Amino acid sequence: MTAVKTSYLWIMLALALYLFFSLTALELPGLQYDEVNFVNAALGNESGTFIAWSIEIFGKKLPLMIMGYIGALKSGLYAPILKIFGGSAITARLPVVCIGLITLLIGYALFRRVFDRAIAVVALLLLASDCTFIFANKLDWGPVSLMLLLELSSLFFMWRWIKEEKRYFLAIAGFLFGLGLYNKIIFVWFIIAFFIALLLCFRESFKKLLNWRQAICFIPAFLLGCSPLLAFNYCVPMGTFRNQPVAATPGIDTLKHRRLLFQGTLDGSGVYYLVNYDEVGNPSTILRDPAAGTKNRIIRALAGFPLVRRSPLPYFFIGALAFLPILRRYGRLRKKTEIYFMGIHLIVIALLICLNENATGAHHVIVLYPFVFILIAYSICEFSRWLGKSQAAAGILMGACVLPLLTAQVVIDARYLKSFQAKGGYGAWSDAIYDLASFARENSDKNFLLMEWGFSTQLVLLSNGRIRHEDFICEQKNPEVCLESVLTRNNTYFVFHVPSFESKPLLHAFKQVLAKHNLHGRILRTFYQRDSRPIYIVFEIVRPTLEAYAQRGGFYYIREGEDFDDKSGGSLDSKNGASNKKALGSFWGRQLEHFVSYRFTLPRNIADAHLYLRYAFEDINPHEYYLLLDGNFIDTFTMPATRGYGYTAEEWQTFELRLGDLAKGIHELKLKPAKQHQLLNLDHWYLCEGQFNPAGGNQGRP
């Protein structure tokens, strides 16, 4: 088999790996807020959000900037897709996966022209199997997909101009430079790095670029590409840079953070932690095994490979940099100018990332990616050619160098997929967003007031802009005034994160405002992550004029903690200070999946029910738990530590929770730890109407 045919097989393998890991479980994890911030502009401004600037053409407004530093290029590409196919996880992610595929093909073509086929194939294999490249493209919350495509495309045409001096290549490259800058302002890092590298490595080409014949090809094309960005900053003076610090002098702590950021991006732990809130090298127990099938068995087998904790890519990269001086020392540095050209790009971009205090995520570091992989591929291939006595021997050495890294990357890719299928994403990435969107579509006659960051863009996409919603915005330090202003809204459902997922503590404040105005709320629906933790609730205000309260009177119900109907974790624990000298304990609360539930029947409607928990634990920190009633999230509550685990009566305390109005019939009360390692002993709990009055049994509502 010829070398050309062999290289085609490796190219097909690289693309197959990329497509397999990109397209498997395409809907997982759940859609994230920033991932689909383009959708409102793509749908023609259905919700009035994420449009920083637009112009009017033939009586219709055309969005041109979705944020001050992000253009509406992606929105324009998606507008016909959403119009034809509608909004879904598939229509959101499949196009960017295809863009990533085109990026790989253009990258191969570029590396093939600059170096040779072997280096291009190795770079393609490693880039196509890299987890950060795969999943940053697929999830595209940066966004990064178009940025990488424009980066490699503009470099490809610039290289064609450098070598062939055809001006139309220069004009195309200039337009792509401008388009990349318009797409996202951090593309300026690549532009600065390119011109510095061109000046240092291809000085003649740099001088030619200053010639007026070349300049009139490049500059107008560049200005055309970034014209919407320029127009925006003219109409909104310095709108891109307003309140956006561009550079800062990095301190020691900043440099340490950047080192960890670079390392986490390269070894695959950064994006994994962001989506799963877990360590890729030591993932926690999988909560739900992927479905059966050959493909999923392969994924599970790969993900469980014991020798791989993280991708060794950072070590290969450091080794590649260290090996270049050795090659130069022994006269084996072929295409020296070209590899310096690529290396200077990387160094300048890395310095600019370190100087920018807002560059804090993998979606920033990925600007370096083409240059990282070409440097590694170059070093591997040149090392193999140096030591190999023949072409066959060099090929074997290349394979021996590439195989460990490629294998590790595939294992980490499989670990990503397994985690997605098991957990469905965590927090902002939870696939519970699909259930929330279904609920919103089923209740399209209601107004949805979204009380938190993280809902609106996904709901707009998944409903094609057809649900009536509004984001709750409060710019005051005290949110009480803002919350009071929404109490009079009718036909409205209020959507919250539960407290452990809130960015601002609004749910408790909302309940306090309701109580202040003698209003009551009812939780209509609770939505859960796959780890059984509640994440969203839909809340409705109950108007006193619309519902009659039950007849007042004394009501009291008590239940021993060890007298449960269902539980996970722990068991009966003997404690002298507990009633009957027994309690629920024995390490209950150690794991997140622990819970305890109690079913009880109310003989009539109960107004203003209060729940009291008699508990004990010894810790330096308070403990946080979830309270659920009939499957719906009620509250996240924090209990202070007692003086021990309940061996004496003094080591027990009572904690009060307000449940509101309860209807006649069967109910289920459920408690869950909100964090790991929160051991709790529960003696008993009791329920009464109104606050409990030790002197008189219980006290009804006045």
C-alpha positions in Angstrom: 0.0 0.0 0.0 1.4 3.4 -1.0 2.1 6.1 1.5 -0.6 8.3 0.0 -3.2 5.6 0.4 -2.1 4.9 4.0 -2.4 8.6 4.8 -5.9 8.6 3.5 -6.8 5.8 5.9 -5.4 7.7 8.8 -7.3 10.8 7.7 -10.6 8.8 7.6 -9.8 7.4 11.0 -9.3 10.8 12.5 -12.5 12.2 11.0 -14.4 9.0 12.1 -13.1 9.5 15.7 -14.2 13.1 15.7 -17.7 12.3 14.4 -18.2 9.3 16.7 -17.5 11.3 19.8 -19.3 14.4 18.6 -22.5 12.8 17.4 -23.0 10.1 20.1 -25.7 11.4 22.5 -25.8 14.7 20.7 -28.5 16.1 23.0 -26.3 15.4 26.1 -25.4 17.2 28.3 -28.4 19.6 28.4 -28.3 22.9 26.5 -26.6 25.6 28.4 -27.6 29.3 28.5 -24.5 30.7 26.7 -24.4 27.9 24.2 -27.6 29.2 22.5 -27.4 32.9 23.2 -27.5 33.4 19.4 -31.0 32.0 19.1 -33.0 35.2 19.7 -31.3 37.0 16.9 -31.6 34.0 14.7 -35.4 33.9 15.3 -35.8 37.6 14.5 -35.8 39.0 18.1 -38.6 36.9 19.6 -37.6 37.7 23.2 -35.8 41.0 23.1 -32.6 39.6 24.6 -29.0 39.2 23.3 -29.2 41.9 20.7 -26.8 44.6 21.4 -27.2 46.4 18.1 -29.3 46.1 14.9 -30.1 48.1 11.8 -33.4 48.5 9.9 -33.6 47.2 6.3 -36.9 47.5 4.4 -38.8 48.1 7.6 -37.3 45.0 9.4 -34.6 45.1 12.0 -31.5 43.0 11.2 -29.5 42.1 14.3 -25.7 42.6 13.8 -24.3 42.3 17.3 -25.6 40.0 20.0 -23.2 41.3 22.6 -20.7 44.2 22.5 -17.8 41.8 21.7 -19.7 39.1 19.8 -21.2 39.6 16.3 -24.4 38.0 15.0 -22.5 35.8 12.4 -23.6 32.6 14.0 -27.2 33.9 14.3 -27.2 34.6 10.6 -26.0 31.1 9.8 -28.6 29.5 12.1 -31.6 31.6 10.9 -32.5 29.4 7.9 -31.7 26.2 9.9 -34.2 27.1 12.7 -36.8 28.3 10.2 -36.7 25.0 8.3 -36.0 22.5 11.0 -37.2 24.2 14.2 -35.3 24.5 17.5 -33.9 21.5 19.3 -30.7 20.2 20.7 -30.0 18.5 17.3 -30.4 21.7 15.3 -28.3 23.6 17.8 -25.4 21.2 17.9 -25.2 19.4 14.6 -24.2 22.5 12.6 -21.3 23.3 14.9 -20.1 19.7 14.7 -20.1 20.1 10.9 -18.2 23.3 11.2 -15.6 21.5 13.4 -15.3 18.8 10.7 -14.6 21.5 8.0 -12.1 23.1 10.4 -10.2 19.7 10.6 -10.1 19.4 6.8 -8.8 22.9 6.3 -6.3 22.4 9.1 -5.0 19.3 7.3 -4.8 21.2 4.0 -2.8 24.0 5.7 -0.4 21.7 7.6 0.1 19.6 4.4 1.2 22.8 2.5 3.3 24.3 5.2 5.1 21.0 6.2 4.4 17.6 4.7 1.8 14.8 4.6 3.1 12.9 7.6 3.2 15.9 9.9 -0.3 16.9 8.7 -1.7 13.4 9.3 -0.3 13.3 12.9 -1.6 16.8 13.7 -5.0 15.9 12.3 -5.2 12.6 14.3 -4.3 14.3 17.6 -6.5 17.4 17.1 -9.5 15.3 15.9 -9.4 13.1 19.0 -8.7 15.8 21.5 -11.6 16.1 24.0 -11.4 19.9 24.4 -11.6 20.4 20.7 -14.4 17.9 20.3 -16.6 19.0 23.1 -15.8 22.8 23.0 -17.0 22.6 19.3 -20.1 20.4 20.1 -21.2 22.6 23.1 -19.9 25.8 21.6 -20.7 28.0 24.7 -17.6 30.2 24.0 -18.4 30.4 21.1 -15.3 28.8 19.5 -16.5 26.8 16.5 -16.6 29.6 14.0 -13.5 31.2 15.6 -11.4 28.2 14.9 -12.7 27.8 11.4 -11.9 31.4 10.6 -8.5 31.2 12.2 -7.4 28.2 10.1 -9.1 29.4 7.0 -7.5 32.9 7.1 -4.1 31.3 7.8 -4.5 28.9 4.9 -5.2 31.7 2.4 -2.5 33.9 3.8 0.0 31.0 3.3 -1.2 30.6 -0.2 -0.5 34.3 -0.8 2.9 34.1 0.9 4.0 31.2 -1.4 2.1 32.1 -4.6 1.7 35.9 -4.3 -1.7 35.8 -5.9 -3.7 38.8 -4.7 -7.1 37.2 -4.6 -5.7 34.9 -1.9 -4.7 38.0 0.0 -8.2 39.5 -0.4 -9.9 36.3 0.8 -7.6 36.1 3.8 -8.2 39.8 4.6 -11.9 39.3 4.5 -11.6 36.2 6.8 -9.5 38.2 9.2 -12.1 40.8 9.4 -14.9 38.3 9.7 -13.1 36.6 12.6 -12.8 39.9 14.4 -16.5 40.6 13.9 -17.4 37.1 15.0 -15.6 37.6 18.4 -13.2 40.3 19.4 -10.6 37.9 20.9 -9.8 37.0 17.3 -7.5 40.1 17.6 -5.1 37.8 19.5 -4.6 35.7 16.4 -4.3 38.8 14.2 -1.6 40.3 16.4 0.3 37.0 16.6 0.1 36.6 12.8 1.6 39.9 11.9 4.4 39.6 14.6 5.2 36.1 13.2 5.1 37.3 9.6 7.5 40.2 10.5 10.0 37.9 12.3 9.9 34.9 9.9 8.8 36.2 6.5 10.1 39.7 6.4 9.9 40.0 2.6 6.2 39.0 2.6 5.6 41.5 5.4 7.2 44.3 3.3 5.2 43.3 0.3 2.0 43.6 2.4 2.9 47.2 3.0 3.1 47.8 -0.8 0.0 49.8 -1.9 -0.9 47.1 -4.6 -1.1 44.5 -1.9 -2.7 46.8 0.7 -5.6 47.7 -1.6 -6.4 44.0 -1.8 -6.1 43.3 1.9 -7.3 46.4 3.7 -10.7 46.9 2.0 -11.5 43.2 2.3 -10.5 43.2 6.0 -12.7 46.3 6.6 -15.6 44.7 4.7 -15.3 41.6 6.9 -15.4 43.5 10.2 -17.7 46.4 8.9 -20.6 45.5 11.3 -18.2 45.7 14.3 -16.8 49.0 13.1 -20.3 50.4 12.5 -21.4 49.3 15.9 -18.5 51.1 17.6 -19.1 54.2 15.6 -22.8 54.3 16.5 -22.2 53.2 20.1 -18.8 54.9 20.8 -16.4 52.2 22.0 -19.3 49.9 22.6 -17.1 46.8 22.4 -14.6 48.0 25.0 -16.9 49.7 27.4 -16.5 48.2 30.9 -14.3 45.6 29.4 -10.7 45.7 30.7 -8.4 44.7 27.8 -5.1 44.1 29.6 -3.6 44.0 33.1 -0.2 43.4 34.6 -0.3 39.8 35.7 0.6 39.0 39.3 1.9 35.7 40.7 -1.6 34.5 41.5 -2.8 35.4 38.0 0.1 33.5 36.4 -0.6 30.5 38.6 -4.2 30.5 37.5 -3.3 30.8 33.8 -0.9 27.8 34.2 -3.7 25.8 35.7 -6.0 27.0 32.9 -3.7 26.0 30.2 -3.0 22.6 31.8 -6.7 21.9 32.4 -7.6 22.8 28.8 -4.9 20.5 27.4 -5.4 17.5 29.7 -9.2 17.5 29.3 -10.1 18.2 32.9 -11.3 21.8 32.4 -14.3 21.2 30.2 -15.1 18.0 32.0 -15.3 19.8 35.4 -17.3 22.6 33.9 -20.0 20.3 32.6 -20.0 17.5 35.3 -18.7 19.3 38.4 -16.4 16.3 38.8 -12.8 15.2 38.2 -12.0 13.5 34.9 -9.2 11.6 36.5 -11.2 10.3 39.4 -14.9 10.5 38.5 -17.5 9.8 41.2 -19.7 6.8 41.1 -21.8 6.8 37.9 -25.4 7.3 38.8 -27.1 5.8 35.8 -25.4 3.4 33.4 -25.7 4.1 29.7 -28.3 2.2 27.8 -27.3 -1.3 26.5 -25.9 -1.7 23.0 -22.6 -2.3 21.3 -21.7 1.3 21.1 -22.3 1.9 24.7 -20.4 -1.2 25.8 -17.4 0.1 23.8 -17.8 3.5 25.5 -17.9 1.9 29.0 -14.9 -0.3 28.2 -12.8 2.6 27.0 -13.9 4.9 29.8 -12.8 2.4 32.4 -9.3 2.0 31.1 -7.4 2.1 34.4 -4.0 3.6 33.4 -5.4 6.9 32.1 -6.4 9.6 34.5 -6.0 12.7 32.3 -4.7 13.3 28.8 -0.9 13.5 28.7 -1.1 16.2 26.1 0.6 18.9 28.3 3.6 16.6 28.7 3.8 15.9 25.0 3.6 19.7 24.4 6.4 20.5 26.8 8.4 17.7 25.3 7.9 19.0 21.8 9.1 22.5 22.8 12.1 21.0 24.6 13.0 18.9 21.6 13.1 21.7 19.1 16.5 23.1 20.3 17.9 19.6 20.2 16.9 19.2 16.6 18.4 22.6 15.8 21.6 21.7 17.6 22.1 18.6 15.5 21.0 20.2 12.2 17.8 18.2 12.0 15.4 21.2 12.1 13.8 21.0 8.7 11.5 23.8 7.6 13.0 25.9 10.4 11.3 29.2 9.4 7.9 27.5 9.1 8.0 25.9 12.6 9.3 29.2 14.1 6.3 30.9 12.3 3.9 28.6 14.1 5.7 28.7 17.4 5.7 32.5 17.5 1.9 32.5 16.9 1.5 30.3 20.0 3.8 32.3 22.2 2.2 35.7 21.4 -1.3 34.4 21.8 -0.4 32.8 25.2 1.1 36.1 26.4 -2.0 38.0 25.3 -4.2 35.5 27.2 -2.0 36.0 30.3 -2.4 39.8 30.0 -6.2 39.7 29.6 -7.8 39.4 33.0 -11.1 38.2 31.4 -9.5 35.2 29.7 -10.5 32.6 32.3 -11.8 29.6 30.4 -11.0 26.8 28.0 -12.9 28.7 25.3 -10.2 31.3 25.4 -7.2 29.0 25.6 -8.5 27.0 22.5 -7.3 29.9 20.3 -3.9 28.3 20.7 -5.0 24.9 19.6 -3.9 24.6 15.9 -0.4 25.7 16.9 -0.2 23.3 19.9 -0.9 20.3 17.7 1.3 21.3 14.8 4.3 21.7 17.2 3.7 18.3 18.7 3.2 16.6 15.3 6.4 18.3 13.9 8.5 17.1 16.8 7.2 13.5 16.7 7.8 13.2 13.0 11.2 14.9 13.0 12.3 12.8 15.9 11.2 9.6 14.2 12.9 10.5 10.9 16.1 11.3 12.8 16.3 8.0 14.6 14.7 5.8 11.9 17.2 4.2 9.5 14.5 3.8 6.8 11.1 5.1 6.0 9.5 2.0 7.5 11.4 2.4 10.7 10.5 6.1 10.9 6.9 5.2 10.4 7.0 2.6 13.3 8.6 5.2 15.6 5.9 7.7 14.7 3.3 5.2 15.5 5.0 4.3 18.8 5.0 8.0 19.8 1.5 8.8 18.6 -0.3 5.7 19.9 0.0 6.4 23.7 -1.3 10.0 23.3 -4.0 8.9 20.9 -5.1 6.1 23.1 -5.3 8.4 26.2 -7.3 11.0 24.3 -9.8 8.4 23.1 -10.2 7.1 26.7 -10.9 10.6 28.0 -13.3 11.2 25.1 -15.2 8.0 26.2 -15.2 9.1 29.8 -16.9 12.4 28.7 -19.6 10.4 26.9 -20.1 8.0 29.8 -20.5 10.9 32.2 -23.0 12.7 29.9 -25.1 9.6 29.6 -24.9 8.9 33.3 -25.3 12.4 34.7 -27.0 14.3 31.9 -24.8 17.3 32.8 -24.6 19.3 36.1 -26.2 22.6 37.0 -26.2 25.0 34.0 -25.6 21.9 31.8 -28.3 19.7 33.3 -30.6 17.9 30.8 -33.5 18.8 33.2 -33.8 21.8 31.0 -35.6 19.7 28.4 -38.3 18.8 31.0 -38.7 22.4 31.9 -39.1 23.3 28.3 -41.8 20.6 27.8 -43.6 22.0 30.9 -43.4 25.5 29.4 -44.8 24.4 26.0 -47.6 22.5 27.8 -48.5 25.7 29.6 -48.0 28.2 26.7 -51.1 30.2 27.9 -49.2 31.2 31.0 -46.6 34.0 31.4 -43.2 32.7 32.7 -41.2 35.0 34.8 -37.7 33.6 34.9 -36.2 34.6 38.2 -32.7 33.4 37.5 -29.9 33.4 35.0 -29.7 30.2 32.9 -33.2 29.6 31.5 -34.3 31.9 28.8 -32.2 31.2 25.7 -32.8 27.4 25.9 -36.6 27.9 26.4 -36.7 30.3 23.4 -34.9 27.7 21.3 -36.8 24.7 22.4 -40.2 26.5 21.9 -39.1 28.3 18.7 -39.8 31.6 20.6 -43.4 30.7 21.3 -43.6 30.8 25.1 -44.4 34.1 26.8 -41.5 34.8 29.1 -39.7 37.6 30.8 -36.3 37.7 32.6 -36.5 39.1 36.2 -33.9 41.9 36.4 -33.1 43.7 39.6 -30.2 46.2 39.7 -30.9 47.3 43.3 -28.8 46.0 46.2 -31.9 45.0 48.1 -34.0 42.8 45.8 -37.1 43.2 48.1 -38.4 46.2 46.2 -38.0 44.4 42.8 -39.7 41.3 44.2 -42.6 43.3 45.6 -43.2 44.8 42.1 -44.0 41.3 40.6 -46.5 40.2 43.3 -49.5 41.7 41.4 -48.9 39.7 38.2 -51.7 37.4 37.2 -51.5 34.3 35.1 -47.8 34.0 35.9 -45.5 31.1 36.8 -42.3 32.0 38.6 -39.3 29.8 37.6 -36.4 29.5 40.2 -33.3 27.6 40.7 -33.3 25.8 44.0 -30.9 27.6 46.5 -27.9 25.4 45.9 -27.9 26.3 42.2 -28.8 30.0 42.6 -26.3 32.7 41.5 -28.3 35.1 43.8 -30.3 34.1 46.8 -33.8 35.0 45.5 -36.1 32.1 46.4 -35.9 32.7 50.2 -36.2 36.5 49.7 -39.3 35.8 47.5 -40.9 33.7 50.2 -40.2 36.4 52.8 -41.8 39.0 50.6 -44.9 36.8 50.1 -45.2 36.3 53.9 -44.8 40.1 54.4 -47.8 40.7 52.2 -49.8 37.8 53.6 -49.6 35.9 50.4 -48.9 32.2 49.9 -47.1 30.2 47.2 -47.6 26.8 45.7 -44.9 24.8 43.9 -46.4 23.4 40.8 -43.5 21.3 39.6 -40.0 20.4 40.6 -37.4 19.3 38.1 -34.5 17.0 39.0 -31.0 16.3 37.8 -30.2 12.7 37.1 -28.4 12.5 40.5 -31.9 13.1 42.0 -31.0 16.6 43.2 -33.8 19.2 42.5 -32.6 22.0 40.3 -35.6 24.0 39.0 -39.0 24.8 40.6 -42.0 26.4 39.1 -43.9 28.5 41.6 -47.3 30.1 41.6 -48.8 32.8 43.9 -52.0 31.6 45.6 -54.4 34.6 46.1 -56.4 34.5 49.3 -59.4 35.7 47.5 -59.3 32.8 45.2 -58.9 29.9 47.7 -60.7 29.5 51.0 -58.7 28.3 53.9 -59.7 25.2 55.9 -61.5 25.6 59.1 -59.0 26.4 61.9 -58.4 24.0 64.7 -55.7 22.0 66.4 -53.9 19.4 64.4 -50.8 17.4 65.4 -49.0 14.5 63.8 -45.7 13.0 65.0 -43.4 10.4 63.4 -40.3 8.7 64.6 -37.2 9.2 62.3 -36.5 5.5 62.2 -40.1 4.7 61.2 -39.5 5.5 57.5 -41.3 4.2 54.4 -38.3 4.3 52.2 -34.7 5.4 52.4 -31.2 5.1 50.9 -28.2 4.9 53.3 -28.0 4.7 57.1 -30.2 2.6 59.4 -31.6 2.5 62.9 -29.1 4.0 65.4 -29.2 3.6 69.2 -29.0 6.9 71.0 -29.8 7.4 74.7 -30.9 11.0 74.2 -33.5 10.1 71.5 -37.1 9.2 72.1 -37.4 5.4 72.6 -33.5 5.6 72.5 -33.7 5.1 68.7 -33.1 7.3 65.7 -32.3 7.3 62.0 -28.5 7.5 61.7 -25.6 5.1 61.2 -23.8 7.4 58.7 -27.0 8.6 57.0 -26.2 11.7 54.9 -22.7 10.6 53.9 -23.6 10.4 50.2 -25.6 12.7 48.0 -27.8 9.8 46.9 -29.0 9.2 50.5 -32.6 10.1 51.3 -35.4 9.2 53.7 -39.2 9.4 53.0 -42.3 9.2 55.1 -45.9 8.8 53.8 -48.7 10.1 55.9 -52.4 11.0 55.5 -54.1 14.2 56.4 -57.7 13.9 57.5 -58.6 17.4 56.3 -57.0 20.5 54.7 -54.3 22.0 56.9 -53.6 25.7 56.8 -50.2 27.1 57.5 -48.5 23.7 58.3 -45.3 23.8 60.2 -42.7 21.0 60.3 -40.4 20.4 63.2 -37.3 18.2 63.0 -35.6 16.9 66.1 -32.0 16.2 65.1 -28.4 15.9 66.2 -25.0 16.1 64.6 -21.5 17.3 65.6 -19.6 19.3 63.1 -17.7 22.6 62.8 -20.0 23.6 59.9 -23.8 23.7 59.5 -25.4 21.1 57.3 -27.6 21.8 54.3 -30.5 19.6 53.3 -33.3 19.4 50.7 -36.9 19.2 51.8 -39.4 17.7 49.3 -43.1 17.2 49.6 -45.0 15.0 47.2 -42.0 15.0 44.8 -41.8 18.8 44.7 -38.9 20.8 46.1 -40.0 22.9 49.1 -36.8 24.4 50.4 -33.1 24.1 51.0 -32.5 24.6 54.7 -29.4 24.9 56.8 -29.3 23.4 60.3 -26.6 24.4 62.8 -24.6 21.7 64.5 -25.7 20.4 67.9 -23.3 19.5 70.7 -23.0 15.9 69.7 -24.7 13.0 67.9 -27.6 12.5 70.4 -26.1 10.5 73.3 -27.8 12.9 75.8 -30.9 15.0 75.6 -28.8 18.2 75.5 -27.3 17.1 72.2 -30.6 17.4 70.3 -32.1 20.5 68.8 -35.4 21.2 67.0 -35.5 22.9 63.6 -38.7 24.6 62.2 -39.8 24.7 58.6 -43.0 26.3 57.2 -44.8 24.1 54.6 -47.8 26.4 53.9 -51.2 25.0 53.2 -51.6 21.2 52.8 -54.6 19.5 51.2 -56.5 16.5 52.6 -55.1 13.1 51.5 -51.9 11.2 51.2 -48.6 13.0 51.2 -44.9 12.0 51.1 -42.2 13.9 53.0 -38.6 13.4 51.8 -35.3 14.6 53.1 -32.0 14.6 51.2 -28.5 15.9 51.9 -27.5 18.8 49.6 -23.8 18.1 50.0 -21.6 15.1 50.6 -20.5 14.0 54.1 -23.3 15.5 56.2 -24.0 12.8 58.8 -27.3 13.3 60.6 -29.2 11.6 63.3 -33.0 12.2 63.1 -35.0 11.4 66.3 -38.5 12.3 65.1 -40.5 15.0 63.3 -43.9 16.4 63.9 -46.4 18.5 61.9 -48.9 21.0 63.3 -51.2 23.7 62.1 -49.6 27.0 62.9 -46.6 27.4 65.1 -46.1 24.9 67.9 -46.9 26.4 71.4 -45.2 24.4 74.1 -47.6 25.7 76.6 -50.8 24.9 74.7 -50.0 22.1 72.3 -50.1 24.1 69.0 -51.2 27.4 67.9 -53.5 27.9 64.9 -53.2 30.7 62.5 -55.1 33.8 63.7 
